[in-house]
Amino acid sequence: MAMRKLKIYNGPDYDQSSVSLLQTASDTGTVKVSLGEVLPLLADAVASQRTWLTDFEDDSVTISADLYDVLQAYRHFRRPGA
């Protein structure tokens, strides 16, 4: 009978070519990524009611002024239950 080998998974291996970061900020605790990369993940996490979202609900994010204007207009004109 053949011996089975146990493999330990330590997470994904990232090299510089596979990481889709647009720019690393000067502060090592921040990363700049595209909104298109983040939104699908956040939408899925919200839809799945992931509890880890509450860990970040008081964190601030920086968005462009035009996106902020669009979000404010969306908030104003959306109708609950519509």
PDB file of N, CA, C and O in Angstrom, chain B, residues numbered from 101:
ATOM      1  N   MET B 101       0.836  -1.175   0.000  1.00  0.00           N
ATOM      2  CA  MET B 101       0.000   0.000   0.000  1.00  0.00           C
ATOM      3  C   MET B 101       0.888   1.249   0.000  1.00  0.00           C
ATOM      4  O   MET B 101       1.844   1.336   0.771  1.00  0.00           O
ATOM      5  N   ALA B 102       0.574   2.190  -0.847  1.00  0.00           N
ATOM      6  CA  ALA B 102       1.387   3.394  -0.984  1.00  0.00           C
ATOM      7  C   ALA B 102       1.156   4.338   0.191  1.00  0.00           C
ATOM      8  O   ALA B 102       0.040   4.463   0.695  1.00  0.00           O
ATOM      9  N   MET B 103       2.223   4.996   0.616  1.00  0.00           N
ATOM     10  CA  MET B 103       2.130   5.976   1.694  1.00  0.00           C
ATOM     11  C   MET B 103       1.525   7.261   1.140  1.00  0.00           C
ATOM     12  O   MET B 103       1.911   7.718   0.064  1.00  0.00           O
ATOM     13  N   ARG B 104       0.594   7.835   1.861  1.00  0.00           N
ATOM     14  CA  ARG B 104       0.015   9.115   1.466  1.00  0.00           C
ATOM     15  C   ARG B 104       0.805  10.243   2.103  1.00  0.00           C
ATOM     16  O   ARG B 104       1.232  10.148   3.254  1.00  0.00           O
ATOM     17  N   LYS B 105       0.991  11.294   1.355  1.00  0.00           N
ATOM     18  CA  LYS B 105       1.704  12.458   1.872  1.00  0.00           C
ATOM     19  C   LYS B 105       0.689  13.526   2.234  1.00  0.00           C
ATOM     20  O   LYS B 105      -0.254  13.782   1.485  1.00  0.00           O
ATOM     21  N   LEU B 106       0.889  14.142   3.381  1.00  0.00           N
ATOM     22  CA  LEU B 106       0.019  15.208   3.845  1.00  0.00           C
ATOM     23  C   LEU B 106       0.560  16.531   3.335  1.00  0.00           C
ATOM     24  O   LEU B 106       1.724  16.867   3.551  1.00  0.00           O
ATOM     25  N   LYS B 107      -0.303  17.278   2.653  1.00  0.00           N
ATOM     26  CA  LYS B 107       0.087  18.597   2.174  1.00  0.00           C
ATOM     27  C   LYS B 107      -0.588  19.641   3.049  1.00  0.00           C
ATOM     28  O   LYS B 107      -1.772  19.518   3.364  1.00  0.00           O
ATOM     29  N   ILE B 108       0.142  20.646   3.435  1.00  0.00           N
ATOM     30  CA  ILE B 108      -0.391  21.737   4.255  1.00  0.00           C
ATOM     31  C   ILE B 108      -0.590  22.943   3.354  1.00  0.00           C
ATOM     32  O   ILE B 108       0.331  23.387   2.669  1.00  0.00           O
ATOM     33  N   TYR B 109      -1.813  23.466   3.368  1.00  0.00           N
ATOM     34  CA  TYR B 109      -2.151  24.636   2.560  1.00  0.00           C
ATOM     35  C   TYR B 109      -1.904  25.894   3.371  1.00  0.00           C
ATOM     36  O   TYR B 109      -2.481  26.057   4.446  1.00  0.00           O
ATOM     37  N   ASN B 110      -1.067  26.775   2.882  1.00  0.00           N
ATOM     38  CA  ASN B 110      -0.731  28.014   3.573  1.00  0.00           C
ATOM     39  C   ASN B 110      -1.340  29.240   2.908  1.00  0.00           C
ATOM     40  O   ASN B 110      -0.951  30.363   3.229  1.00  0.00           O
ATOM     41  N   GLY B 111      -2.261  29.059   2.013  1.00  0.00           N
ATOM     42  CA  GLY B 111      -2.858  30.179   1.296  1.00  0.00           C
ATOM     43  C   GLY B 111      -2.248  30.306  -0.082  1.00  0.00           C
ATOM     44  O   GLY B 111      -1.319  29.575  -0.427  1.00  0.00           O
ATOM     45  N   PRO B 112      -2.772  31.237  -0.874  1.00  0.00           N
ATOM     46  CA  PRO B 112      -2.278  31.376  -2.250  1.00  0.00           C
ATOM     47  C   PRO B 112      -0.858  31.928  -2.281  1.00  0.00           C
ATOM     48  O   PRO B 112      -0.463  32.725  -1.429  1.00  0.00           O
ATOM     49  N   ASP B 113      -0.115  31.493  -3.263  1.00  0.00           N
ATOM     50  CA  ASP B 113       1.224  32.023  -3.493  1.00  0.00           C
ATOM     51  C   ASP B 113       1.098  33.186  -4.465  1.00  0.00           C
ATOM     52  O   ASP B 113       0.615  33.020  -5.585  1.00  0.00           O
ATOM     53  N   TYR B 114       1.527  34.345  -4.037  1.00  0.00           N
ATOM     54  CA  TYR B 114       1.442  35.526  -4.880  1.00  0.00           C
ATOM     55  C   TYR B 114       2.827  35.893  -5.374  1.00  0.00           C
ATOM     56  O   TYR B 114       3.789  35.948  -4.608  1.00  0.00           O
ATOM     57  N   ASP B 115       2.905  36.138  -6.654  1.00  0.00           N
ATOM     58  CA  ASP B 115       4.107  36.750  -7.168  1.00  0.00           C
ATOM     59  C   ASP B 115       3.711  38.095  -7.747  1.00  0.00           C
ATOM     60  O   ASP B 115       2.523  38.371  -7.913  1.00  0.00           O
ATOM     61  N   GLN B 116       4.666  38.916  -8.049  1.00  0.00           N
ATOM     62  CA  GLN B 116       4.379  40.272  -8.487  1.00  0.00           C
ATOM     63  C   GLN B 116       3.502  40.309  -9.737  1.00  0.00           C
ATOM     64  O   GLN B 116       2.722  41.247  -9.901  1.00  0.00           O
ATOM     65  N   SER B 117       3.606  39.319 -10.620  1.00  0.00           N
ATOM     66  CA  SER B 117       2.839  39.345 -11.861  1.00  0.00           C
ATOM     67  C   SER B 117       1.388  38.920 -11.652  1.00  0.00           C
ATOM     68  O   SER B 117       0.528  39.274 -12.458  1.00  0.00           O
ATOM     69  N   SER B 118       1.094  38.168 -10.586  1.00  0.00           N
ATOM     70  CA  SER B 118      -0.271  37.687 -10.404  1.00  0.00           C
ATOM     71  C   SER B 118      -1.125  38.584  -9.521  1.00  0.00           C
ATOM     72  O   SER B 118      -2.349  38.448  -9.521  1.00  0.00           O
ATOM     73  N   VAL B 119      -0.528  39.485  -8.779  1.00  0.00           N
ATOM     74  CA  VAL B 119      -1.279  40.368  -7.904  1.00  0.00           C
ATOM     75  C   VAL B 119      -1.790  41.530  -8.729  1.00  0.00           C
ATOM     76  O   VAL B 119      -1.024  42.190  -9.432  1.00  0.00           O
ATOM     77  N   SER B 120      -3.098  41.781  -8.640  1.00  0.00           N
ATOM     78  CA  SER B 120      -3.691  42.818  -9.479  1.00  0.00           C
ATOM     79  C   SER B 120      -3.841  44.137  -8.731  1.00  0.00           C
ATOM     80  O   SER B 120      -4.878  44.794  -8.823  1.00  0.00           O
ATOM     81  N   LEU B 121      -2.831  44.510  -8.009  1.00  0.00           N
ATOM     82  CA  LEU B 121      -2.846  45.780  -7.313  1.00  0.00           C
ATOM     83  C   LEU B 121      -2.410  46.871  -8.276  1.00  0.00           C
ATOM     84  O   LEU B 121      -1.427  46.717  -9.001  1.00  0.00           O
ATOM     85  N   LEU B 122      -3.141  47.962  -8.278  1.00  0.00           N
ATOM     86  CA  LEU B 122      -2.780  49.048  -9.173  1.00  0.00           C
ATOM     87  C   LEU B 122      -1.579  49.821  -8.653  1.00  0.00           C
ATOM     88  O   LEU B 122      -0.704  50.223  -9.420  1.00  0.00           O
ATOM     89  N   GLN B 123      -1.547  50.023  -7.340  1.00  0.00           N
ATOM     90  CA  GLN B 123      -0.444  50.768  -6.767  1.00  0.00           C
ATOM     91  C   GLN B 123      -0.425  50.503  -5.272  1.00  0.00           C
ATOM     92  O   GLN B 123      -1.480  50.480  -4.638  1.00  0.00           O
ATOM     93  N   THR B 124       0.729  50.307  -4.708  1.00  0.00           N
ATOM     94  CA  THR B 124       0.840  50.162  -3.268  1.00  0.00           C
ATOM     95  C   THR B 124       1.077  51.547  -2.690  1.00  0.00           C
ATOM     96  O   THR B 124       1.987  52.255  -3.123  1.00  0.00           O
ATOM     97  N   ALA B 125       0.275  51.933  -1.727  1.00  0.00           N
ATOM     98  CA  ALA B 125       0.394  53.260  -1.130  1.00  0.00           C
ATOM     99  C   ALA B 125       1.650  53.326  -0.273  1.00  0.00           C
ATOM    100  O   ALA B 125       2.257  52.305   0.047  1.00  0.00           O
ATOM    101  N   SER B 126       2.027  54.553   0.093  1.00  0.00           N
ATOM    102  CA  SER B 126       3.231  54.726   0.890  1.00  0.00           C
ATOM    103  C   SER B 126       3.072  54.110   2.279  1.00  0.00           C
ATOM    104  O   SER B 126       4.050  53.628   2.850  1.00  0.00           O
ATOM    105  N   ASP B 127       1.877  54.116   2.822  1.00  0.00           N
ATOM    106  CA  ASP B 127       1.610  53.461   4.099  1.00  0.00           C
ATOM    107  C   ASP B 127       1.485  51.967   3.841  1.00  0.00           C
ATOM    108  O   ASP B 127       0.689  51.556   2.997  1.00  0.00           O
ATOM    109  N   THR B 128       2.245  51.160   4.539  1.00  0.00           N
ATOM    110  CA  THR B 128       2.219  49.720   4.295  1.00  0.00           C
ATOM    111  C   THR B 128       0.905  49.075   4.687  1.00  0.00           C
ATOM    112  O   THR B 128       0.662  47.925   4.319  1.00  0.00           O
ATOM    113  N   GLY B 129       0.041  49.777   5.425  1.00  0.00           N
ATOM    114  CA  GLY B 129      -1.252  49.236   5.824  1.00  0.00           C
ATOM    115  C   GLY B 129      -2.350  49.498   4.816  1.00  0.00           C
ATOM    116  O   GLY B 129      -3.502  49.150   5.074  1.00  0.00           O
ATOM    117  N   THR B 130      -2.039  50.101   3.669  1.00  0.00           N
ATOM    118  CA  THR B 130      -3.060  50.403   2.672  1.00  0.00           C
ATOM    119  C   THR B 130      -2.632  49.896   1.302  1.00  0.00           C
ATOM    120  O   THR B 130      -1.445  49.759   1.006  1.00  0.00           O
ATOM    121  N   VAL B 131      -3.635  49.625   0.479  1.00  0.00           N
ATOM    122  CA  VAL B 131      -3.413  49.165  -0.890  1.00  0.00           C
ATOM    123  C   VAL B 131      -4.424  49.862  -1.775  1.00  0.00           C
ATOM    124  O   VAL B 131      -5.572  50.048  -1.372  1.00  0.00           O
ATOM    125  N   LYS B 132      -4.025  50.247  -2.960  1.00  0.00           N
ATOM    126  CA  LYS B 132      -4.925  50.898  -3.898  1.00  0.00           C
ATOM    127  C   LYS B 132      -5.344  49.871  -4.952  1.00  0.00           C
ATOM    128  O   LYS B 132      -4.495  49.328  -5.659  1.00  0.00           O
ATOM    129  N   VAL B 133      -6.653  49.603  -5.059  1.00  0.00           N
ATOM    130  CA  VAL B 133      -7.185  48.646  -6.021  1.00  0.00           C
ATOM    131  C   VAL B 133      -8.336  49.285  -6.776  1.00  0.00           C
ATOM    132  O   VAL B 133      -8.872  50.312  -6.357  1.00  0.00           O
ATOM    133  N   SER B 134      -8.712  48.678  -7.885  1.00  0.00           N
ATOM    134  CA  SER B 134      -9.818  49.220  -8.664  1.00  0.00           C
ATOM    135  C   SER B 134     -11.145  48.870  -8.001  1.00  0.00           C
ATOM    136  O   SER B 134     -11.269  47.842  -7.335  1.00  0.00           O
ATOM    137  N   LEU B 135     -12.115  49.724  -8.188  1.00  0.00           N
ATOM    138  CA  LEU B 135     -13.449  49.493  -7.642  1.00  0.00           C
ATOM    139  C   LEU B 135     -14.074  48.253  -8.263  1.00  0.00           C
ATOM    140  O   LEU B 135     -14.830  47.536  -7.607  1.00  0.00           O
ATOM    141  N   GLY B 136     -13.757  48.002  -9.533  1.00  0.00           N
ATOM    142  CA  GLY B 136     -14.269  46.822 -10.217  1.00  0.00           C
ATOM    143  C   GLY B 136     -13.786  45.511  -9.609  1.00  0.00           C
ATOM    144  O   GLY B 136     -14.454  44.486  -9.738  1.00  0.00           O
ATOM    145  N   GLU B 137     -12.645  45.535  -8.956  1.00  0.00           N
ATOM    146  CA  GLU B 137     -12.133  44.348  -8.299  1.00  0.00           C
ATOM    147  C   GLU B 137     -12.785  44.140  -6.938  1.00  0.00           C
ATOM    148  O   GLU B 137     -13.002  43.003  -6.520  1.00  0.00           O
ATOM    149  N   VAL B 138     -13.097  45.232  -6.247  1.00  0.00           N
ATOM    150  CA  VAL B 138     -13.615  45.158  -4.886  1.00  0.00           C
ATOM    151  C   VAL B 138     -15.132  44.951  -4.842  1.00  0.00           C
ATOM    152  O   VAL B 138     -15.623  44.186  -4.012  1.00  0.00           O
ATOM    153  N   LEU B 139     -15.873  45.616  -5.715  1.00  0.00           N
ATOM    154  CA  LEU B 139     -17.337  45.579  -5.643  1.00  0.00           C
ATOM    155  C   LEU B 139     -17.948  44.189  -5.719  1.00  0.00           C
ATOM    156  O   LEU B 139     -18.818  43.887  -4.901  1.00  0.00           O
ATOM    157  N   PRO B 140     -17.554  43.328  -6.643  1.00  0.00           N
ATOM    158  CA  PRO B 140     -18.170  41.999  -6.670  1.00  0.00           C
ATOM    159  C   PRO B 140     -17.940  41.213  -5.381  1.00  0.00           C
ATOM    160  O   PRO B 140     -18.820  40.481  -4.930  1.00  0.00           O
ATOM    161  N   LEU B 141     -16.775  41.365  -4.802  1.00  0.00           N
ATOM    162  CA  LEU B 141     -16.479  40.660  -3.559  1.00  0.00           C
ATOM    163  C   LEU B 141     -17.319  41.200  -2.404  1.00  0.00           C
ATOM    164  O   LEU B 141     -17.864  40.430  -1.614  1.00  0.00           O
ATOM    165  N   LEU B 142     -17.421  42.526  -2.310  1.00  0.00           N
ATOM    166  CA  LEU B 142     -18.234  43.124  -1.245  1.00  0.00           C
ATOM    167  C   LEU B 142     -19.710  42.812  -1.435  1.00  0.00           C
ATOM    168  O   LEU B 142     -20.414  42.531  -0.465  1.00  0.00           O
ATOM    169  N   ALA B 143     -20.188  42.858  -2.684  1.00  0.00           N
ATOM    170  CA  ALA B 143     -21.596  42.550  -2.945  1.00  0.00           C
ATOM    171  C   ALA B 143     -21.922  41.123  -2.535  1.00  0.00           C
ATOM    172  O   ALA B 143     -22.974  40.873  -1.948  1.00  0.00           O
ATOM    173  N   ASP B 144     -21.033  40.185  -2.838  1.00  0.00           N
ATOM    174  CA  ASP B 144     -21.245  38.798  -2.441  1.00  0.00           C
ATOM    175  C   ASP B 144     -21.213  38.649  -0.928  1.00  0.00           C
ATOM    176  O   ASP B 144     -22.011  37.904  -0.359  1.00  0.00           O
ATOM    177  N   ALA B 145     -20.299  39.348  -0.277  1.00  0.00           N
ATOM    178  CA  ALA B 145     -20.207  39.274   1.184  1.00  0.00           C
ATOM    179  C   ALA B 145     -21.454  39.843   1.850  1.00  0.00           C
ATOM    180  O   ALA B 145     -21.930  39.294   2.844  1.00  0.00           O
ATOM    181  N   VAL B 146     -21.988  40.940   1.311  1.00  0.00           N
ATOM    182  CA  VAL B 146     -23.217  41.525   1.860  1.00  0.00           C
ATOM    183  C   VAL B 146     -24.389  40.580   1.622  1.00  0.00           C
ATOM    184  O   VAL B 146     -25.179  40.331   2.533  1.00  0.00           O
ATOM    185  N   ALA B 147     -24.507  40.053   0.410  1.00  0.00           N
ATOM    186  CA  ALA B 147     -25.607  39.137   0.095  1.00  0.00           C
ATOM    187  C   ALA B 147     -25.545  37.869   0.941  1.00  0.00           C
ATOM    188  O   ALA B 147     -26.577  37.295   1.287  1.00  0.00           O
ATOM    189  N   SER B 148     -24.323  37.433   1.272  1.00  0.00           N
ATOM    190  CA  SER B 148     -24.140  36.235   2.082  1.00  0.00           C
ATOM    191  C   SER B 148     -24.165  36.527   3.579  1.00  0.00           C
ATOM    192  O   SER B 148     -24.042  35.617   4.399  1.00  0.00           O
ATOM    193  N   GLN B 149     -24.324  37.794   3.927  1.00  0.00           N
ATOM    194  CA  GLN B 149     -24.368  38.253   5.320  1.00  0.00           C
ATOM    195  C   GLN B 149     -23.149  37.784   6.107  1.00  0.00           C
ATOM    196  O   GLN B 149     -23.278  37.206   7.186  1.00  0.00           O
ATOM    197  N   ARG B 150     -21.985  38.035   5.564  1.00  0.00           N
ATOM    198  CA  ARG B 150     -20.739  37.642   6.226  1.00  0.00           C
ATOM    199  C   ARG B 150     -20.505  38.522   7.448  1.00  0.00           C
ATOM    200  O   ARG B 150     -20.564  39.748   7.357  1.00  0.00           O
ATOM    201  N   THR B 151     -20.246  37.913   8.557  1.00  0.00           N
ATOM    202  CA  THR B 151     -20.080  38.662   9.808  1.00  0.00           C
ATOM    203  C   THR B 151     -18.801  39.471   9.844  1.00  0.00           C
ATOM    204  O   THR B 151     -18.719  40.448  10.588  1.00  0.00           O
ATOM    205  N   TRP B 152     -17.796  39.094   9.062  1.00  0.00           N
ATOM    206  CA  TRP B 152     -16.543  39.846   9.086  1.00  0.00           C
ATOM    207  C   TRP B 152     -16.702  41.259   8.547  1.00  0.00           C
ATOM    208  O   TRP B 152     -15.835  42.104   8.773  1.00  0.00           O
ATOM    209  N   LEU B 153     -17.793  41.533   7.838  1.00  0.00           N
ATOM    210  CA  LEU B 153     -18.025  42.895   7.352  1.00  0.00           C
ATOM    211  C   LEU B 153     -18.139  43.886   8.499  1.00  0.00           C
ATOM    212  O   LEU B 153     -17.730  45.040   8.364  1.00  0.00           O
ATOM    213  N   THR B 154     -18.694  43.447   9.632  1.00  0.00           N
ATOM    214  CA  THR B 154     -18.843  44.350  10.773  1.00  0.00           C
ATOM    215  C   THR B 154     -17.494  44.783  11.329  1.00  0.00           C
ATOM    216  O   THR B 154     -17.400  45.830  11.969  1.00  0.00           O
ATOM    217  N   ASP B 155     -16.458  43.999  11.097  1.00  0.00           N
ATOM    218  CA  ASP B 155     -15.122  44.385  11.557  1.00  0.00           C
ATOM    219  C   ASP B 155     -14.621  45.642  10.852  1.00  0.00           C
ATOM    220  O   ASP B 155     -13.760  46.349  11.375  1.00  0.00           O
ATOM    221  N   PHE B 156     -15.154  45.916   9.676  1.00  0.00           N
ATOM    222  CA  PHE B 156     -14.662  47.024   8.866  1.00  0.00           C
ATOM    223  C   PHE B 156     -15.675  48.148   8.685  1.00  0.00           C
ATOM    224  O   PHE B 156     -15.402  49.100   7.953  1.00  0.00           O
ATOM    225  N   GLU B 157     -16.829  48.066   9.325  1.00  0.00           N
ATOM    226  CA  GLU B 157     -17.872  49.053   9.065  1.00  0.00           C
ATOM    227  C   GLU B 157     -17.522  50.464   9.515  1.00  0.00           C
ATOM    228  O   GLU B 157     -18.133  51.420   9.036  1.00  0.00           O
ATOM    229  N   ASP B 158     -16.569  50.626  10.409  1.00  0.00           N
ATOM    230  CA  ASP B 158     -16.157  51.962  10.835  1.00  0.00           C
ATOM    231  C   ASP B 158     -14.909  52.454  10.103  1.00  0.00           C
ATOM    232  O   ASP B 158     -14.449  53.570  10.345  1.00  0.00           O
ATOM    233  N   ASP B 159     -14.362  51.634   9.213  1.00  0.00           N
ATOM    234  CA  ASP B 159     -13.201  52.054   8.430  1.00  0.00           C
ATOM    235  C   ASP B 159     -13.626  53.082   7.396  1.00  0.00           C
ATOM    236  O   ASP B 159     -14.745  53.034   6.886  1.00  0.00           O
ATOM    237  N   SER B 160     -12.743  54.001   7.091  1.00  0.00           N
ATOM    238  CA  SER B 160     -13.058  54.985   6.061  1.00  0.00           C
ATOM    239  C   SER B 160     -12.414  54.564   4.748  1.00  0.00           C
ATOM    240  O   SER B 160     -11.374  53.906   4.736  1.00  0.00           O
ATOM    241  N   VAL B 161     -13.042  54.948   3.648  1.00  0.00           N
ATOM    242  CA  VAL B 161     -12.509  54.685   2.317  1.00  0.00           C
ATOM    243  C   VAL B 161     -12.450  56.002   1.563  1.00  0.00           C
ATOM    244  O   VAL B 161     -13.220  56.919   1.848  1.00  0.00           O
ATOM    245  N   THR B 162     -11.564  56.095   0.629  1.00  0.00           N
ATOM    246  CA  THR B 162     -11.440  57.288  -0.203  1.00  0.00           C
ATOM    247  C   THR B 162     -11.992  56.969  -1.576  1.00  0.00           C
ATOM    248  O   THR B 162     -11.562  56.014  -2.222  1.00  0.00           O
ATOM    249  N   ILE B 163     -12.957  57.781  -2.025  1.00  0.00           N
ATOM    250  CA  ILE B 163     -13.537  57.616  -3.353  1.00  0.00           C
ATOM    251  C   ILE B 163     -13.449  58.947  -4.083  1.00  0.00           C
ATOM    252  O   ILE B 163     -13.240  59.992  -3.466  1.00  0.00           O
ATOM    253  N   SER B 164     -13.606  58.903  -5.378  1.00  0.00           N
ATOM    254  CA  SER B 164     -13.548  60.136  -6.163  1.00  0.00           C
ATOM    255  C   SER B 164     -14.798  60.982  -5.914  1.00  0.00           C
ATOM    256  O   SER B 164     -15.845  60.465  -5.522  1.00  0.00           O
ATOM    257  N   ALA B 165     -14.673  62.277  -6.145  1.00  0.00           N
ATOM    258  CA  ALA B 165     -15.782  63.195  -5.912  1.00  0.00           C
ATOM    259  C   ALA B 165     -16.964  62.884  -6.828  1.00  0.00           C
ATOM    260  O   ALA B 165     -18.113  63.009  -6.406  1.00  0.00           O
ATOM    261  N   ASP B 166     -16.706  62.480  -8.074  1.00  0.00           N
ATOM    262  CA  ASP B 166     -17.817  62.188  -8.977  1.00  0.00           C
ATOM    263  C   ASP B 166     -18.566  60.925  -8.554  1.00  0.00           C
ATOM    264  O   ASP B 166     -19.789  60.866  -8.683  1.00  0.00           O
ATOM    265  N   LEU B 167     -17.859  59.920  -8.054  1.00  0.00           N
ATOM    266  CA  LEU B 167     -18.547  58.733  -7.540  1.00  0.00           C
ATOM    267  C   LEU B 167     -19.372  59.088  -6.312  1.00  0.00           C
ATOM    268  O   LEU B 167     -20.481  58.583  -6.139  1.00  0.00           O
ATOM    269  N   TYR B 168     -18.842  59.944  -5.470  1.00  0.00           N
ATOM    270  CA  TYR B 168     -19.592  60.378  -4.291  1.00  0.00           C
ATOM    271  C   TYR B 168     -20.886  61.082  -4.713  1.00  0.00           C
ATOM    272  O   TYR B 168     -21.944  60.829  -4.136  1.00  0.00           O
ATOM    273  N   ASP B 169     -20.807  61.963  -5.714  1.00  0.00           N
ATOM    274  CA  ASP B 169     -22.004  62.657  -6.207  1.00  0.00           C
ATOM    275  C   ASP B 169     -23.033  61.675  -6.751  1.00  0.00           C
ATOM    276  O   ASP B 169     -24.227  61.822  -6.489  1.00  0.00           O
ATOM    277  N   VAL B 170     -22.586  60.681  -7.500  1.00  0.00           N
ATOM    278  CA  VAL B 170     -23.500  59.681  -8.053  1.00  0.00           C
ATOM    279  C   VAL B 170     -24.157  58.882  -6.927  1.00  0.00           C
ATOM    280  O   VAL B 170     -25.360  58.624  -6.972  1.00  0.00           O
ATOM    281  N   LEU B 171     -23.391  58.497  -5.936  1.00  0.00           N
ATOM    282  CA  LEU B 171     -23.946  57.746  -4.810  1.00  0.00           C
ATOM    283  C   LEU B 171     -24.955  58.576  -4.013  1.00  0.00           C
ATOM    284  O   LEU B 171     -25.976  58.052  -3.567  1.00  0.00           O
ATOM    285  N   GLN B 172     -24.674  59.857  -3.836  1.00  0.00           N
ATOM    286  CA  GLN B 172     -25.613  60.734  -3.126  1.00  0.00           C
ATOM    287  C   GLN B 172     -26.913  60.876  -3.920  1.00  0.00           C
ATOM    288  O   GLN B 172     -27.996  60.839  -3.337  1.00  0.00           O
ATOM    289  N   ALA B 173     -26.817  61.036  -5.231  1.00  0.00           N
ATOM    290  CA  ALA B 173     -28.015  61.131  -6.065  1.00  0.00           C
ATOM    291  C   ALA B 173     -28.792  59.825  -6.024  1.00  0.00           C
ATOM    292  O   ALA B 173     -30.020  59.837  -5.945  1.00  0.00           O
ATOM    293  N   TYR B 174     -28.100  58.712  -6.075  1.00  0.00           N
ATOM    294  CA  TYR B 174     -28.758  57.406  -5.994  1.00  0.00           C
ATOM    295  C   TYR B 174     -29.492  57.257  -4.669  1.00  0.00           C
ATOM    296  O   TYR B 174     -30.632  56.792  -4.638  1.00  0.00           O
ATOM    297  N   ARG B 175     -28.855  57.645  -3.590  1.00  0.00           N
ATOM    298  CA  ARG B 175     -29.485  57.568  -2.274  1.00  0.00           C
ATOM    299  C   ARG B 175     -30.739  58.444  -2.219  1.00  0.00           C
ATOM    300  O   ARG B 175     -31.751  58.044  -1.643  1.00  0.00           O
ATOM    301  N   HIS B 176     -30.674  59.610  -2.803  1.00  0.00           N
ATOM    302  CA  HIS B 176     -31.801  60.541  -2.784  1.00  0.00           C
ATOM    303  C   HIS B 176     -32.994  60.038  -3.608  1.00  0.00           C
ATOM    304  O   HIS B 176     -34.143  60.165  -3.183  1.00  0.00           O
ATOM    305  N   PHE B 177     -32.719  59.473  -4.773  1.00  0.00           N
ATOM    306  CA  PHE B 177     -33.793  59.124  -5.691  1.00  0.00           C
ATOM    307  C   PHE B 177     -34.298  57.681  -5.587  1.00  0.00           C
ATOM    308  O   PHE B 177     -35.340  57.359  -6.157  1.00  0.00           O
ATOM    309  N   ARG B 178     -33.600  56.829  -4.889  1.00  0.00           N
ATOM    310  CA  ARG B 178     -34.097  55.454  -4.785  1.00  0.00           C
ATOM    311  C   ARG B 178     -35.302  55.417  -3.862  1.00  0.00           C
ATOM    312  O   ARG B 178     -35.395  56.178  -2.899  1.00  0.00           O
ATOM    313  N   ARG B 179     -36.199  54.537  -4.169  1.00  0.00           N
ATOM    314  CA  ARG B 179     -37.419  54.382  -3.378  1.00  0.00           C
ATOM    315  C   ARG B 179     -37.376  53.030  -2.672  1.00  0.00           C
ATOM    316  O   ARG B 179     -37.225  51.999  -3.326  1.00  0.00           O
ATOM    317  N   PRO B 180     -37.506  53.022  -1.358  1.00  0.00           N
ATOM    318  CA  PRO B 180     -37.538  51.740  -0.663  1.00  0.00           C
ATOM    319  C   PRO B 180     -38.698  50.889  -1.141  1.00  0.00           C
ATOM    320  O   PRO B 180     -39.824  51.377  -1.241  1.00  0.00           O
ATOM    321  N   GLY B 181     -38.445  49.640  -1.434  1.00  0.00           N
ATOM    322  CA  GLY B 181     -39.498  48.717  -1.856  1.00  0.00           C
ATOM    323  C   GLY B 181     -39.874  48.849  -3.313  1.00  0.00           C
ATOM    324  O   GLY B 181     -40.769  48.141  -3.774  1.00  0.00           O
ATOM    325  N   ALA B 182     -39.229  49.724  -4.052  1.00  0.00           N
ATOM    326  CA  ALA B 182     -39.585  49.905  -5.465  1.00  0.00           C
ATOM    327  C   ALA B 182     -38.826  48.942  -6.339  1.00  0.00           C
ATOM    328  O   ALA B 182     -38.996  48.948  -7.558  1.00  0.00           O
TER     329      ALA B 182
END
